[in-house]
Structure formats: structure tokens, C-alpha cells
Amino acid sequence: MTTKVKKKTPRKNAIPDLESALKELETLVKRMEEGESSLEDSLKDFERGIELTRQCQQALKTAEQKVQQLTGDAEDAQLIEFDHD
């Protein structure tokens, strides 16, 4: 008996990871710098670029918060006495 695994359909604007978002952003920038696109396409690329930039910024902020938690560098972190007994 075989079981079919239903794969999740990715959302239209979903970003699987930061690296993919950055790669797409670089592609958009190159295309816009070439100046060959219509105004409408350039505006769509610009809008997508803004969206990708915000998603990248959020991903980086989340990563920074995790690093701060792991290293104890968070501003509100408190030192706790270690009881070695």
C-alpha cells in the first residue's frame, strides 16, 4: 500500500530562506538597472524588491534576537548566580 504525501503549495510570495530572497533581490536590481523594462514592470519589480527587503530585514532581526538570547547579550538579560552545589 502506497501513501501519497501531499506537498504544501508555496504561497505566491513566500520566501523559503534568506539566501533565496537575496538572490531574487539581486536579480530584480540588475533588471531595473538595465532599464529595458516597461514602467509598469519596473514598478512591479520595485514593489517586489521592497517586499523582499522587508522580509530580509525581519529575518535578520529574528536571527539577531536568537544570537542575543544564546549569547546572553540581550539588553534586558540578567545575571543569575550559578549554584554549583
C-alpha positions in Angstrom: 0.0 0.0 0.0 1.5 3.3 -1.0 0.7 6.6 0.8 0.7 9.8 -1.2 2.3 12.6 0.6 0.6 15.9 0.0 3.1 18.7 -0.5 2.3 22.1 0.7 1.8 24.6 -2.1 4.1 27.5 -1.6 2.4 30.9 -1.4 2.9 33.2 -4.3 5.3 35.5 -2.5 6.7 33.0 0.0 10.4 33.1 0.7 12.0 29.8 1.6 15.1 31.3 3.1 17.2 34.5 3.3 19.6 33.4 0.6 16.8 32.9 -1.9 15.3 36.3 -1.1 18.7 38.0 -1.6 19.3 36.2 -4.9 15.9 37.3 -6.1 16.5 40.8 -4.9 19.8 40.9 -6.8 18.0 39.8 -10.0 15.4 42.5 -9.6 18.1 45.2 -9.1 20.0 44.0 -12.2 16.9 44.0 -14.3 15.9 47.5 -13.1 19.4 48.9 -13.7 19.4 47.7 -17.3 16.4 50.0 -17.9 14.9 47.7 -20.5 11.6 47.0 -18.6 8.4 49.0 -19.1 7.4 51.4 -16.4 4.7 49.1 -15.3 7.1 46.1 -15.0 9.7 48.3 -13.2 7.1 49.4 -10.7 6.2 45.7 -10.1 9.8 44.9 -9.6 10.3 47.8 -7.3 7.3 46.8 -5.2 8.6 43.2 -5.0 12.0 44.5 -4.1 10.6 46.5 -1.2 8.7 43.4 0.0 11.9 41.2 -0.2 13.9 43.9 1.6 11.4 44.0 4.5 11.3 40.2 4.7 15.2 40.1 4.7 15.3 42.7 7.4 12.8 40.8 9.5 14.8 37.5 9.0 18.0 39.3 10.1 16.3 40.9 13.1 14.9 37.5 14.2 18.4 35.9 13.8 20.0 38.7 15.8 17.5 38.2 18.6 18.3 34.5 18.7 22.0 35.2 18.8 21.5 37.6 21.6 19.4 35.1 23.5 22.1 32.4 23.0 25.0 34.6 23.9 23.3 36.5 26.7 23.9 39.8 25.1 20.3 40.9 25.3 19.9 44.3 26.9 17.3 43.0 29.4 19.3 39.9 30.3 20.1 39.5 34.0 23.0 37.6 35.5 21.9 34.7 37.6 24.1 33.2 40.3 25.3 29.7 39.5 24.8 27.3 42.4 27.5 24.7 42.0 26.4 22.6 44.9 
